Amino acid sequence: MTEKAAPPSVFRNTAFLRLWTGTTASGLAMWALPFVLGLAVLERSITAVELGVVLATRTAGFLAAVPVAGVLADRYARRVVVFWSCLTAAVVTPVIALGMGRSLLLMAVAATIVGAGQGACRPAFQALVAEVVPESGRQQANAAMTLAVRVTTLVAPSLTALASLLVDARALLAVTAAVWLLAALVPPGGNGRPVQADATRAGFVADFVEGVREARRHPWFLAGLSALTVVIATGYSASAVLLPVVSRDRYDTEAVLAAATTAYTVGALLGAVLIARWRPRAAGWAALAGLGCYGLIPLFLLLPVHPFVLIAAYAVTGIGIELFNVPWFTATQREVEPGKLARVSSLDFLLSYGLAPVGLAFIAPAIDQFGTSAVLIACAVICFAAPAAAALVPSSRGFSARS
């Protein structure tokens, strides 16, 4: 592997700076909502059951909107899709506050629409990077985008908690709506025209299927997405369900839970900084090796290791996931036909994010049926094996048909 000189900072690109700001704002608003609703439970404005329903409907709206948004963002200017999706989330977020203590149905419907707004902007934001940043700067740009996501993951809960000292949950929802409005207004216009000149001649299903065909033209993409999907569905689910249990039962403290989750995010930040400048020769193999680091989590949840070893495993996994994410997004923007990029990106979000709840739903019954050790061993093997299998696809070496 060799290292090449990094291009000038993408933050000198005003259009990208606006896009980065808008993406950061949308991420902040998206991550803040669950914590605001959690505060509403503490205030007794809603119950824990109502919280679960609202978050579930938000996720359903997100997943339903992603494939639709992929088609729309390829039919029309991506900036327009970002504007209307974020504006929808901004307008409807206060409706959740109106339903607090009055109508669970109103809150659930509003959360579904907000989730749809959140999901609809994802493929458009991803495609806009390719429009406003030259190819030589996209890896750095994608690293900056994922860095923003990780920072908001750390900052959103803290800012929400601090703000709750001054205002109640209803007021915080209004603030969240204002952040969504910022996300709607700030991003740049890209090329300012429909990407598909003849898109209106085909129906939605035909357009979506065309995006699937485009994805199938890239074996490295199918292999990498399959690996990512099963790693998230198993490794992420095992961590979400069993880390709190291991922290309590093995180490007798919730501090390990907090430290491990924080270490993962800090590791991801370090990984984003590293991959912003590092250009491995076999970028795809390096990325898949980073994804394979996720196997460390179920492995060390299984083994009776010192808590610092478990925390270090989470940090390494965080580094590894960004060593995968950034080259993955960059390769998708480079290799996929521009007029189909949003649809292919929507498949990425739909499968990798969409199957995570499925994994969470099955992990507890699997533990009851087969035992914790067997489930953790299976998850570790899958997390190591899936990226290794993806690496066997010839074009996976550089995430390119030219590999």
C-alpha distance (Angstrom), angle and dihedral (degrees) to the residues before:
residue distance angle dihedral
M1 . . .
T2 3.78 . .
E3 3.75 134.4 .
K4 3.79 122.9 -131.4
A5 3.78 128.4 -160.7
A6 3.79 111.9 -84.9
P7 3.83 118.7 -119.3
P8 3.83 120.8 -114.8
S9 3.80 115.7 -70.9
V10 3.79 113.0 -74.2
F11 3.79 88.4 -140.8
R12 3.81 87.3 77.4
N13 3.81 84.7 68.1
T14 3.82 104.4 87.6
A15 3.79 93.1 -160.8
F16 3.80 91.3 54.0
L17 3.80 91.6 45.5
R18 3.79 88.8 56.3
L19 3.80 91.1 46.6
W20 3.81 91.4 48.7
T21 3.80 90.9 49.8
G22 3.79 92.0 50.2
T23 3.79 92.4 47.3
T24 3.79 91.1 48.4
A25 3.80 91.1 50.2
S26 3.80 92.1 50.1
G27 3.79 90.7 48.5
L28 3.78 91.9 49.1
A29 3.79 91.6 51.0
M30 3.80 92.6 45.5
W31 3.79 94.4 50.4
A32 3.80 94.3 41.4
L33 3.81 95.9 57.9
P34 3.85 97.8 72.3
F35 3.80 91.0 49.1
V36 3.79 92.7 47.5
L37 3.78 89.8 51.8
G38 3.80 89.2 46.9
L39 3.79 88.2 56.3
A40 3.79 88.3 50.5
V41 3.81 87.8 58.4
L42 3.80 90.1 52.0
E43 3.81 89.1 49.4
R44 3.83 88.3 49.5
S45 3.80 89.9 -123.1
I46 3.81 88.1 127.0
T47 3.80 134.6 10.1
A48 3.79 128.0 -114.1
V49 3.81 89.4 -108.7
E50 3.80 90.8 53.3
L51 3.81 89.3 49.2
G52 3.80 90.2 54.9
V53 3.79 92.5 48.8
V54 3.81 93.3 48.6
L55 3.81 93.5 48.5
A56 3.81 91.5 46.1
T57 3.78 92.8 51.5
R58 3.79 90.4 47.1
T59 3.81 89.5 55.1
A60 3.81 90.7 47.7
G61 3.79 90.6 52.5
F62 3.80 90.8 48.3
L63 3.80 93.9 52.6
A64 3.80 93.9 43.7
A65 3.81 92.3 51.8
V66 3.80 99.2 47.0
P67 3.85 98.6 76.0
V68 3.81 91.7 40.6
A69 3.79 90.5 50.5
G70 3.79 91.4 49.3
V71 3.80 90.2 59.1
L72 3.81 93.7 43.2
A73 3.81 93.1 48.3
D74 3.80 89.4 54.6
R75 3.80 93.1 45.3
Y76 3.79 97.8 47.2
A77 3.78 138.6 25.4
R78 3.81 108.8 -63.3
R79 3.81 90.4 -135.3
V80 3.81 89.7 60.7
V81 3.81 91.8 52.4
V82 3.81 90.8 49.1
F83 3.80 91.3 49.4
W84 3.79 97.2 50.6
S85 3.80 96.1 40.4
C86 3.82 94.0 50.0
L87 3.80 91.8 41.1
T88 3.82 89.1 53.2
A89 3.80 90.4 53.3
A90 3.81 89.9 47.1
V91 3.80 94.7 51.2
V92 3.81 97.2 43.2
T93 3.82 100.2 41.4
P94 3.85 92.5 79.6
V95 3.81 88.7 53.8
I96 3.81 87.6 68.7
A97 3.81 87.1 59.8
L98 3.80 90.5 50.3
G99 3.79 89.9 56.2
M100 3.80 95.5 50.7
G101 3.78 109.3 117.7
R102 3.80 90.6 -3.4
S103 3.79 113.4 63.0
L104 3.79 130.6 5.9
L105 3.80 88.6 -170.3
L106 3.80 91.4 57.9
M107 3.80 91.6 48.6
A108 3.81 91.8 47.6
V109 3.81 94.1 49.5
A110 3.81 91.4 46.2
A111 3.82 91.2 48.1
T112 3.81 90.3 51.0
I113 3.81 90.6 54.1
V114 3.80 92.3 44.9
G115 3.80 89.3 50.3
A116 3.79 89.1 50.4
G117 3.80 89.6 53.6
Q118 3.78 90.2 49.7
G119 3.79 92.6 49.6
A120 3.79 94.8 43.3
C121 3.79 94.7 59.4
R122 3.82 96.2 50.9
P123 3.84 100.8 77.6
A124 3.81 91.3 39.5
F125 3.81 92.8 52.2
Q126 3.81 89.7 48.3
A127 3.81 92.5 50.6
L128 3.81 92.6 45.6
V129 3.81 90.0 63.4
A130 3.79 88.8 64.3
E131 3.81 90.5 49.4
V132 3.79 99.8 50.5
V133 3.83 102.1 32.3
P134 3.83 125.3 62.5
E135 3.79 115.1 -123.0
S136 3.81 92.8 -106.4
G137 3.81 91.1 61.0
R138 3.80 101.1 40.2
Q139 3.78 97.7 94.3
Q140 3.79 89.6 54.3
A141 3.81 89.6 44.4
N142 3.79 93.1 51.1
A143 3.79 89.9 47.5
A144 3.80 89.1 53.2
M145 3.81 90.5 48.9
T146 3.78 93.9 50.7
L147 3.81 89.7 43.8
A148 3.80 87.5 58.3
V149 3.80 90.4 51.1
R150 3.80 92.1 52.4
V151 3.80 93.4 45.8
T152 3.80 90.9 51.9
T153 3.80 88.8 49.7
L154 3.80 88.1 59.5
V155 3.79 98.5 35.7
A156 3.83 103.2 41.3
P157 3.84 96.4 68.1
S158 3.81 92.6 44.6
L159 3.80 94.3 47.3
T160 3.79 90.3 46.7
A161 3.79 91.9 50.5
L162 3.81 92.2 48.4
A163 3.79 92.7 46.7
S164 3.80 90.2 50.2
L165 3.81 88.3 66.2
L166 3.81 88.2 66.5
V167 3.82 106.1 31.3
D168 3.80 139.0 20.6
A169 3.79 129.2 -108.5
R170 3.80 93.9 -91.4
A171 3.79 91.5 57.0
L172 3.80 90.4 46.2
L173 3.79 89.5 55.4
A174 3.80 88.1 55.2
V175 3.82 88.9 52.4
T176 3.80 89.3 49.8
A177 3.80 89.0 52.9
A178 3.81 89.7 52.8
V179 3.81 90.0 52.5
W180 3.80 89.1 52.2
L181 3.80 88.8 51.6
L182 3.80 89.2 54.2
A183 3.81 89.0 51.6
A184 3.80 89.2 52.5
L185 3.80 96.6 49.7
V186 3.80 106.2 37.1
P187 3.85 106.9 58.2
P188 3.82 118.6 97.0
G189 3.78 126.1 -110.1
G190 3.80 100.4 -111.3
N191 3.78 110.9 -158.8
G192 3.82 90.0 -21.8
R193 3.81 96.5 -138.2
P194 3.81 138.2 85.6
V195 3.79 110.7 -77.0
Q196 3.80 93.8 -147.1
A197 3.76 110.1 51.4
D198 3.81 92.8 -170.8
A199 3.81 98.1 35.9
T200 3.80 94.6 113.3
R201 3.81 90.0 64.4
A202 3.80 91.8 68.0
G203 3.77 130.2 59.6
F204 3.77 125.3 -115.6
V205 3.81 94.5 -101.1
A206 3.81 91.8 49.1
D207 3.80 90.8 50.4
F208 3.79 91.7 48.5
V209 3.81 92.0 48.7
E210 3.79 88.8 50.3
G211 3.80 88.0 56.6
V212 3.80 89.6 51.5
R213 3.80 89.6 51.6
E214 3.79 90.0 51.4
A215 3.80 90.1 52.2
R216 3.81 90.1 50.3
R217 3.81 90.1 55.9
H218 3.80 88.0 69.1
P219 3.83 111.3 62.6
W220 3.79 91.3 -175.6
F221 3.82 89.2 58.1
L222 3.80 94.2 51.4
A223 3.80 91.4 46.0
G224 3.79 94.1 46.9
L225 3.80 93.9 44.8
S226 3.79 91.3 49.4
A227 3.79 90.3 51.4
L228 3.79 92.8 46.4
T229 3.80 92.5 48.3
V230 3.80 96.3 52.0
V231 3.82 92.6 42.1
I232 3.80 91.4 53.6
A233 3.81 92.7 42.7
T234 3.82 92.0 52.2
G235 3.80 110.8 22.4
Y236 3.79 96.6 38.1
S237 3.81 91.9 44.3
A238 3.80 93.1 48.7
S239 3.79 89.9 50.8
A240 3.80 94.8 46.7
V241 3.80 93.7 49.9
L242 3.80 103.3 34.0
L243 3.81 106.5 32.1
P244 3.84 92.1 74.2
V245 3.81 89.9 47.4
V246 3.83 93.8 48.2
S247 3.79 91.2 45.4
R248 3.81 90.5 53.4
D249 3.80 102.2 37.1
R250 3.81 103.6 33.3
Y251 3.80 101.7 32.2
D252 3.81 99.3 23.5
T253 3.79 93.1 -137.1
E254 3.79 138.4 88.3
A255 3.82 88.1 -142.8
V256 3.81 90.7 85.9
L257 3.80 90.0 55.8
A258 3.81 91.8 51.6
A259 3.81 93.8 42.9
A260 3.81 94.4 48.1
T261 3.80 95.0 49.4
T262 3.80 90.7 45.9
A263 3.82 90.9 47.8
Y264 3.81 89.9 53.4
T265 3.80 91.8 54.3
V266 3.80 93.3 44.0
G267 3.79 89.4 49.0
A268 3.80 89.7 51.5
L269 3.79 89.7 52.2
L270 3.80 90.3 52.1
G271 3.79 90.5 46.8
A272 3.80 91.6 52.6
V273 3.80 91.3 50.0
L274 3.81 91.0 48.4
I275 3.80 96.9 48.1
A276 3.81 92.2 45.9
R277 3.82 87.2 74.7
W278 3.81 105.5 19.4
R279 3.81 116.7 92.2
P280 3.83 108.0 -174.4
R281 3.78 114.4 -161.2
A282 3.82 92.6 -130.6
A283 3.79 94.7 41.3
G284 3.80 95.6 170.3
W285 3.77 95.3 51.0
A286 3.80 91.2 46.6
A287 3.81 89.7 50.1
L288 3.80 93.4 49.2
A289 3.81 89.9 48.4
G290 3.80 87.5 54.6
L291 3.80 90.7 50.5
G292 3.79 89.7 50.1
C293 3.80 89.3 61.0
Y294 3.80 86.0 78.9
G295 3.80 87.0 79.5
L296 3.81 88.3 71.5
I297 3.80 90.7 72.0
P298 3.83 99.7 61.8
L299 3.81 89.3 36.0
F300 3.80 94.3 57.4
L301 3.79 92.8 37.7
L302 3.81 84.2 60.3
L303 3.82 98.4 45.3
P304 3.84 121.2 71.3
V305 3.81 93.8 -120.8
H306 3.79 129.9 157.4
P307 3.82 110.7 -84.7
F308 3.79 91.1 -115.0
V309 3.81 89.4 58.5
L310 3.81 90.2 53.6
I311 3.80 91.3 47.3
A312 3.82 90.3 49.0
A313 3.82 89.4 51.6
Y314 3.79 89.4 56.1
A315 3.80 90.8 49.7
V316 3.82 92.2 50.6
T317 3.80 89.9 47.6
G318 3.79 90.1 52.2
I319 3.79 90.4 52.6
G320 3.79 90.6 47.3
I321 3.80 96.4 50.7
E322 3.80 91.5 56.7
L323 3.79 91.8 45.0
F324 3.79 82.4 61.0
N325 3.81 101.8 37.9
V326 3.78 100.0 52.4
P327 3.85 98.9 49.0
W328 3.82 88.0 40.9
F329 3.80 93.8 56.5
T330 3.80 91.3 41.1
A331 3.80 93.1 51.8
T332 3.80 92.0 47.4
Q333 3.81 90.5 53.2
R334 3.81 90.7 47.8
E335 3.80 101.5 42.5
V336 3.80 104.9 34.8
E337 3.79 119.5 83.6
P338 3.85 105.7 -99.3
G339 3.81 94.2 -127.4
K340 3.81 90.4 56.7
L341 3.79 99.8 37.9
A342 3.81 97.3 103.0
R343 3.80 92.1 50.9
V344 3.79 92.8 49.8
S345 3.82 90.0 46.6
S346 3.81 89.3 50.7
L347 3.82 89.3 56.3
D348 3.79 88.2 52.7
F349 3.82 93.0 52.5
L350 3.80 93.6 40.1
L351 3.80 95.9 54.5
S352 3.80 101.7 33.5
Y353 3.81 94.8 43.8
G354 3.79 97.0 27.6
L355 3.78 97.3 58.5
A356 3.81 93.9 46.5
P357 3.84 91.8 82.5
V358 3.81 88.5 48.1
G359 3.78 90.0 55.7
L360 3.78 91.0 48.2
A361 3.80 90.6 50.4
F362 3.82 93.1 52.6
I363 3.79 101.6 38.7
A364 3.83 96.9 76.0
P365 3.84 95.2 47.6
A366 3.81 88.7 46.6
I367 3.80 90.2 53.5
D368 3.81 90.4 50.0
Q369 3.80 91.1 49.0
F370 3.82 102.7 40.2
G371 3.80 105.6 15.4
T372 3.79 133.0 -108.3
S373 3.81 96.3 -84.9
A374 3.80 94.5 52.1
V375 3.80 92.3 48.3
L376 3.80 93.0 48.7
I377 3.82 92.0 47.9
A378 3.79 90.4 50.1
C379 3.81 92.2 48.0
A380 3.81 92.4 48.8
V381 3.82 92.5 49.2
I382 3.81 91.7 48.3
C383 3.81 92.9 47.6
F384 3.80 91.6 51.9
A385 3.80 96.9 38.6
A386 3.82 101.3 45.2
P387 3.84 96.6 61.3
A388 3.81 89.9 41.5
A389 3.80 90.0 54.0
A390 3.81 90.8 47.5
A391 3.81 89.4 52.8
L392 3.81 89.2 61.0
V393 3.80 90.3 69.1
P394 3.85 102.9 96.7
S395 3.82 96.6 -133.7
S396 3.83 90.4 52.0
R397 3.80 91.3 78.8
G398 3.78 91.9 81.5
F399 3.82 100.1 6.5
S400 3.79 86.5 -110.6
A401 3.79 139.5 102.8
R402 3.82 85.0 -128.5
S403 3.81 92.1 62.2
